[in-house]
Every structure is written in C-alpha cells, then in structure tokens.
Amino acid sequence: MDINNIEYLLNSLKHKGVPIITKKRHTYLTYHGFEENITYILKKGVIKNSIILQDGREFNISYMTKPNVVNLLRDDEISKDNDQPFNIRIESDVAEFYKMDRIDFWNMVNNDEKLRTYVSEYYKNKLSQNITHLQMISMNGKSGAVCAFIYELTKLFGKHLSDQKDVYIDFIVTNEDIASFCGINSQSSVNRILTTLRQQKIIDIKNHHIIIKDMEHLLDNVAM
C-alpha cells in the first residue's frame, strides 16, 4: 500500500472534518455478519480482524497496525447497509478511528482519482494477505503454522535487541490468539509447540513477550 495514498486519505478525512471516535482495549468496533452503514478508518492503534466459523469458533485473520480502512467491501457503494465482513477488536490500549457514513465515503472516493487508486490497492492487498494466510495454514502442520505466524509477528511488532540478532515481539499475543490464527483447536497444542521451540533455543518468552533467538531455524520449520 502506497503510504502517500494513505496520507492523502487521512488528510482528506481531516479536511472534511470527519469525526474521530476512540475505542478501548478488547472492545469491538464491528461484529461479523451485523449490518452497518458506517465506514471506519483506523487512525491510530492496533486491531484484530476475525470471523466466526460455522461451528462457533473464532478464526483470526490479521492484525492491523497502520492507518487504513478497516471494513470495506466491493458492493459497499451500492448498498446503504452491509453485513460486516469481520469482527474487529481493539488490541492496543486505545485505538482511534475516523467514522464516516458509507455513502458519503464512496461519494468522496468516486470524485477523487487518487482515492480511487487507494481503494483499488486496498482490495489487492487484502486479497493477497488473505491468500498468504490461508497458504500458511494449508501448507504447514501445526508447528509450521505457529512458526510462520511468529515470523509474521516480526514484521508487525519486531524490534532488534542490542545484539542485533534476537528479535523482540513488542506485543503480547496469547496462546488462544495464536491457536485462532493458525487454525489449531486447542491452546494446549500451542503451548506444547512453544515449549518445544524454547527447548530448541529457537525462541524465548519473557514477561509474555516472544523473543526469536534463532530466525534461521525458526524458518526451517516453515513451508515457504
């Protein structure tokens, strides 16, 4: 996603005086399947997208850590109300969102070539992210999926420690969330995998934060 297009979108929303709302940690912005006539744009914070499977389990899809539209569908512009594609839960202490009527949002986009380009990129990126996530699950066993997910966390929250070798995940992810991202039914399975990775000195866990000690061997477990 071109950062200039995102900045342009945020500046357009600010110029139009679109209101900003604040949500606290572990509250929900939208619920999967509920009708909504609002488009939300993340301004600041961390959110998690998930869906509810037919058996009632929650399946996590992605984290979002940078400004972006969070609930956009291809047929948004022709329908006043739309069923929401995801549960959207706040994962940072607070998150800020621009809140705009769906029809007004599409009128703004359709009258601005740069915003149309942004929306086109948005759809392509979302499709690519979803395909990558499904490949992570389908091409790996449980252990491989967990290792692949930990690697993805380094891209979102990773910080190199002073020795420049270890990578610290500056975000707490529970075993329950890891299981839901990786299509694993039980937290105990995740716990066993993490314990094995610690015993192999591939990762460490301190104060509930994952630290990658050996990136090469972590990726050896992943079917790329």
C-alpha positions in Angstrom: 0.0 0.0 0.0 1.5 3.4 -1.1 2.0 5.4 2.1 1.4 8.6 0.1 -2.1 7.4 -0.8 -2.9 6.6 2.9 -1.6 10.0 4.0 -3.8 11.6 1.3 -6.8 9.7 2.5 -6.2 10.8 6.1 -5.7 14.4 5.1 -8.9 14.3 3.0 -10.8 13.0 6.1 -9.3 15.7 8.3 -10.1 18.4 5.8 -13.7 17.3 5.6 -14.0 17.3 9.4 -14.9 13.7 9.7 -15.4 12.8 13.4 -12.9 10.7 15.3 -14.0 8.0 17.8 -11.9 6.3 20.4 -12.3 2.7 21.5 -10.6 0.9 24.4 -8.7 -2.4 24.5 -10.7 -5.6 23.9 -13.8 -3.7 22.9 -15.4 -4.4 19.5 -15.8 -1.9 16.7 -17.9 -4.2 14.4 -19.3 -7.7 14.6 -19.1 -10.3 11.8 -22.5 -10.5 10.0 -24.1 -7.4 11.6 -25.5 -4.7 9.3 -23.5 -1.5 9.3 -23.8 1.8 7.4 -20.5 3.3 8.6 -17.1 3.1 7.1 -14.3 3.1 9.7 -10.7 4.2 9.0 -8.0 3.3 11.6 -6.1 6.4 12.5 -4.0 5.0 15.4 -3.8 1.8 17.3 -3.8 -2.0 16.8 -6.8 -4.0 15.8 -7.6 -7.7 15.0 -9.8 -9.0 12.3 -11.6 -12.3 12.8 -14.6 -14.3 11.6 -16.9 -16.8 13.3 -16.8 -20.3 11.8 -19.9 -22.4 11.4 -19.0 -24.4 14.5 -18.9 -21.2 16.5 -15.1 -20.9 16.8 -13.4 -17.6 16.1 -10.8 -17.7 13.3 -8.3 -14.8 13.4 -7.3 -13.4 10.0 -5.0 -10.4 10.6 -3.7 -7.7 12.8 -3.8 -4.1 11.5 -1.2 -1.7 13.0 -1.1 1.2 10.5 -3.8 3.6 9.2 -6.2 2.0 6.8 -9.8 1.4 6.0 -11.0 -1.5 8.2 -14.4 -2.6 6.8 -14.6 -2.0 3.1 -16.5 -4.3 0.7 -16.8 -4.3 -3.1 -20.5 -3.7 -3.1 -20.4 -1.0 -0.4 -21.2 1.8 -2.7 -24.5 0.3 -4.0 -25.9 -0.6 -0.6 -26.8 1.6 2.3 -26.3 -1.2 4.8 -23.9 -4.1 4.6 -23.2 -7.2 6.6 -19.8 -6.7 8.2 -17.0 -9.0 6.9 -15.2 -9.3 10.2 -15.2 -9.0 14.0 -12.9 -6.0 14.6 -11.5 -6.0 18.1 -9.1 -3.4 19.6 -5.8 -4.9 20.8 -3.9 -1.7 21.8 -4.8 0.2 25.0 -6.8 2.6 22.8 -7.5 3.0 19.1 -8.7 6.0 17.1 -11.0 5.7 14.0 -12.5 8.1 11.6 -16.2 7.4 11.4 -17.9 8.2 8.1 -21.3 7.4 6.5 -20.7 4.7 3.9 -22.5 6.5 1.1 -20.6 9.7 1.9 -17.3 7.8 1.9 -18.0 6.4 -1.6 -19.1 9.8 -2.9 -15.7 11.2 -1.8 -13.8 8.3 -3.4 -15.6 8.4 -6.7 -14.9 12.1 -7.1 -11.2 11.7 -6.5 -8.9 9.8 -8.7 -6.2 9.4 -6.1 -8.7 7.9 -3.6 -10.0 5.5 -6.3 -6.4 4.3 -6.7 -6.1 3.9 -3.0 -9.3 1.7 -2.9 -8.0 -0.4 -5.8 -4.8 -1.0 -3.9 -6.7 -1.8 -0.8 -8.6 -4.6 -2.4 -5.5 -6.1 -4.0 -3.6 -6.0 -0.7 -6.5 -7.6 1.3 -6.8 -10.4 -1.3 -3.0 -11.0 -1.2 -3.0 -11.0 2.7 -5.9 -13.5 2.9 -4.3 -15.8 0.3 -1.0 -15.7 2.2 -2.7 -16.5 5.5 -4.6 -19.5 4.0 -1.3 -20.8 2.5 0.4 -20.5 5.9 -2.3 -22.9 7.3 -2.7 -25.2 4.4 1.0 -25.8 3.6 2.1 -26.3 7.2 1.4 -28.6 10.0 0.6 -27.1 13.4 4.2 -26.4 14.3 5.0 -24.9 10.9 1.9 -22.7 11.1 2.9 -21.4 14.5 6.5 -20.7 13.3 5.1 -18.9 10.2 2.8 -16.8 12.4 5.7 -15.9 14.7 7.7 -14.8 11.7 4.7 -12.6 10.6 4.7 -11.0 14.0 8.3 -9.9 13.5 7.1 -7.8 10.5 4.4 -6.1 12.6 5.9 -5.8 16.0 9.5 -7.0 15.8 12.4 -5.0 17.3 16.0 -5.9 17.2 17.6 -6.1 20.6 21.0 -4.6 21.3 23.0 -7.5 19.9 21.1 -7.2 16.6 20.4 -10.9 16.5 17.5 -11.5 18.8 14.1 -10.1 17.7 11.7 -9.0 20.4 8.0 -9.1 19.6 6.8 -5.8 21.2 3.3 -7.1 21.6 1.6 -9.7 23.8 -0.1 -12.5 21.9 -2.0 -15.1 23.9 -1.9 -18.8 23.1 -5.6 -18.6 22.4 -5.0 -16.0 19.7 -2.1 -18.0 18.2 -4.4 -21.0 18.0 -7.1 -19.0 16.3 -4.7 -17.5 13.8 -3.2 -20.9 12.9 -6.4 -23.0 12.7 -5.4 -25.0 15.8 -8.3 -26.2 18.0 -6.6 -26.1 21.5 -4.4 -23.7 23.4 -2.6 -26.7 24.9 -1.3 -27.7 21.4 0.1 -24.2 21.0 1.7 -24.4 24.5 3.5 -27.7 23.6 4.8 -26.2 20.3 6.1 -23.1 22.0 7.7 -25.2 24.8 9.5 -27.3 22.1 10.7 -24.1 20.4 12.1 -22.8 23.7 13.8 -26.1 24.4 15.4 -25.9 21.0 16.5 -22.4 21.8 14.7 -21.0 18.8 12.6 -18.7 20.9 12.4 -17.4 24.4 9.4 -15.9 26.3 9.9 -13.2 28.9 7.0 -11.3 30.5 4.6 -12.9 28.0 6.7 -11.4 25.0 8.1 -13.8 22.4 11.8 -13.3 21.6 13.2 -15.0 18.4 16.7 -16.3 19.2 17.3 -18.2 16.0 15.5 -16.9 13.0 17.1 -19.3 10.6 15.9 -22.4 12.5 12.5 -20.8 13.0 12.1 -20.6 9.2 13.4 -24.1 8.7 10.1 -25.3 10.2 8.0 -23.3 7.7 7.0 -24.5 4.2 7.5 -21.3 2.2 
